[in-house]
């Protein structure tokens, strides 16, 4: 798509959705029980993400979260101007991170969007007074190669990373190509979340216009 109008043009933005879901407390307790029970039969629940789909279960917590994920996808697509029918499926899995656990830098191939819903987050650890350790946070990195070389203060279009400390009840959604890193859990408490991928059911009308 080309536009020849004068003025500032925003090229290649990376849009992310953050939703603090209301009235999540009771549902999080149900999800926490469900994930604990699932882990009793599979200690590798977090790494066996391909072999289970938490949001395929008929369970009050899973049903609630499935609806919120679908609503978030609809809102995201509308916000970027997708005005045609899009069909997708959700693949979701539980993450149980104990002390020292982390998720290395990665993205999610073969998916359109990715996201995480946060069920339980430990209190902020001291990290021995070191400012370079950011326990239990998640960092997203600018997808443009070498962009950090031009980073200057207050320029919102050249910012090499975005880091937050999530809270329970937060749902985040982002383009699946975006590299991200989950910092180590330095607490004796577990960090529990539900990650998910939005996988498009392909249709010819998804192809971009070349005009």
C-alpha positions in Angstrom: 0.0 0.0 0.0 1.5 3.3 -1.1 0.5 6.8 0.1 1.8 10.0 -1.5 0.4 12.5 0.9 2.6 15.2 2.4 3.6 15.0 6.1 4.8 12.5 8.6 4.3 8.8 7.6 4.4 6.1 10.3 6.2 3.2 8.7 6.3 -0.4 10.1 4.9 0.3 13.6 4.7 -2.6 16.1 1.4 -2.6 17.8 0.8 -4.3 21.2 -2.4 -4.8 23.2 -2.5 -4.6 27.0 -5.7 -5.3 28.8 -6.2 -5.4 32.6 -9.2 -7.7 32.8 -11.8 -6.8 35.4 -13.0 -9.2 38.1 -10.2 -11.7 37.4 -9.5 -12.8 41.0 -12.0 -15.7 41.3 -11.2 -17.0 37.8 -7.4 -16.8 38.5 -8.0 -19.0 41.5 -9.8 -21.6 39.3 -7.0 -21.4 36.7 -4.4 -21.9 39.4 -6.1 -25.0 40.6 -6.4 -26.3 37.1 -2.8 -25.8 36.2 -1.6 -27.3 39.5 -3.7 -30.4 38.8 -2.3 -30.6 35.2 1.2 -30.3 36.5 0.7 -33.3 38.9 0.4 -35.6 35.8 3.0 -33.8 33.7 6.0 -32.2 35.4 7.1 -30.9 31.9 3.9 -29.0 31.4 5.7 -25.8 30.5 8.0 -27.3 27.9 5.5 -29.7 26.5 3.4 -26.8 25.1 2.9 -28.5 21.7 1.2 -31.5 23.3 -1.6 -29.8 25.2 -4.0 -26.9 24.6 -5.3 -25.5 27.9 -8.1 -23.5 26.2 -9.5 -26.6 24.6 -10.7 -27.7 28.0 -14.3 -27.4 29.1 -13.5 -25.7 32.4 -14.9 -22.4 33.9 -11.5 -20.7 34.0 -10.5 -21.9 30.5 -13.9 -20.9 29.0 -13.6 -17.4 30.5 -10.0 -16.9 29.3 -10.9 -18.3 25.8 -13.6 -15.6 25.5 -11.3 -12.9 26.7 -8.5 -13.9 24.2 -11.0 -13.9 21.3 -12.3 -10.5 22.3 -8.8 -9.2 22.5 -8.0 -10.5 19.0 -11.1 -8.9 17.6 -10.2 -5.6 19.3 -6.6 -5.8 18.0 -7.7 -6.5 14.4 -10.2 -3.6 14.4 -7.6 -1.2 15.8 -5.2 -1.9 12.9 -7.9 -1.5 10.3 -8.6 -5.2 9.4 -12.2 -4.8 8.1 -12.6 -8.2 6.5 -13.4 -11.7 7.9 -10.5 -13.4 9.7 -10.7 -16.9 11.1 -8.3 -18.2 13.6 -7.6 -20.9 16.2 -6.0 -20.6 19.6 -3.2 -22.8 21.0 -2.6 -22.1 24.7 -0.4 -23.7 27.3 0.5 -23.1 31.0 3.9 -21.7 32.1 5.0 -22.6 35.6 8.3 -20.9 36.5 10.0 -21.7 39.8 13.1 -20.0 41.2 15.7 -19.6 38.6 13.4 -20.4 35.7 13.3 -18.1 32.7 12.4 -18.1 28.9 15.3 -17.3 26.6 15.0 -14.8 23.8 12.5 -16.1 21.2 9.5 -15.5 19.0 6.7 -17.7 17.8 7.1 -18.9 14.2 4.1 -19.9 12.0 1.7 -17.8 14.1 0.1 -14.4 13.4 -0.2 -13.1 17.0 1.1 -14.3 20.4 0.2 -13.4 23.9 0.2 -14.2 27.6 -2.3 -14.0 30.4 -0.8 -13.6 33.9 -2.3 -15.7 36.7 0.3 -15.4 39.5 3.3 -13.1 39.8 5.7 -13.2 42.8 6.6 -10.0 44.6 9.5 -8.1 43.2 12.7 -9.7 44.5 15.7 -7.6 45.7 18.0 -9.2 43.1 21.0 -8.4 45.4 20.7 -4.7 44.8 21.8 -5.2 41.1 19.9 -2.9 38.7 20.7 -5.1 35.7 18.6 -7.9 37.0 14.9 -7.5 36.4 13.2 -10.6 37.9 9.9 -11.8 36.6 9.7 -9.0 34.0 9.2 -9.5 30.2 11.2 -7.6 27.7 10.2 -7.0 24.0 12.9 -6.0 21.5 12.6 -3.7 18.5 12.4 -6.0 15.5 14.4 -3.8 13.2 18.0 -5.0 13.0 20.6 -2.7 14.5 18.0 -0.1 15.6 19.7 0.3 19.0 22.6 2.0 17.2 20.4 5.1 16.7 18.7 5.1 20.0 18.4 8.5 21.7 16.3 9.7 24.6 12.7 10.7 24.1 12.5 9.3 20.5 9.5 6.9 20.7 10.3 5.5 17.3 13.9 4.4 18.2 13.6 2.6 21.5 15.5 -0.8 21.5 13.4 -2.5 24.2 10.2 -2.4 26.2 10.2 -4.0 29.7 7.3 -4.4 32.1 6.6 -6.2 35.3 3.2 -7.9 34.7 0.5 -8.1 37.3 -2.2 -10.8 37.7 -5.2 -10.2 35.5 -3.1 -8.6 32.7 -3.5 -9.9 29.1 -1.0 -9.0 26.5 -1.1 -9.6 22.8 1.6 -8.8 20.2 2.8 -9.8 16.6 4.2 -13.3 16.8 7.5 -12.2 15.1 8.4 -9.9 18.0 11.4 -11.2 20.0 10.9 -11.3 23.7 12.6 -12.5 26.9 11.1 -13.6 30.2 13.6 -12.7 33.0 14.4 -15.2 35.7 12.2 -15.8 38.7 14.3 -15.0 41.7 11.6 -15.7 44.2 10.7 -19.0 46.0 7.1 -18.4 44.8 6.0 -19.7 41.5 5.3 -17.5 38.5 2.3 -18.8 36.6 0.9 -17.6 33.3 -1.0 -18.9 30.2 0.7 -18.2 26.9 -1.1 -18.6 23.6 -0.7 -18.3 19.8 -3.3 -17.1 17.3 -2.9 -19.2 14.2 -4.8 -18.0 11.1 -6.9 -20.4 9.1 -5.6 -19.4 5.7 -7.8 -17.7 3.1 -6.8 -16.1 -0.2 -8.3 -12.7 0.7 -5.6 -12.3 3.4 -3.0 -11.6 0.7 -1.8 -7.9 0.7 -2.6 -5.7 -2.2 0.3 -4.9 -4.5 -1.2 -1.6 -5.8 
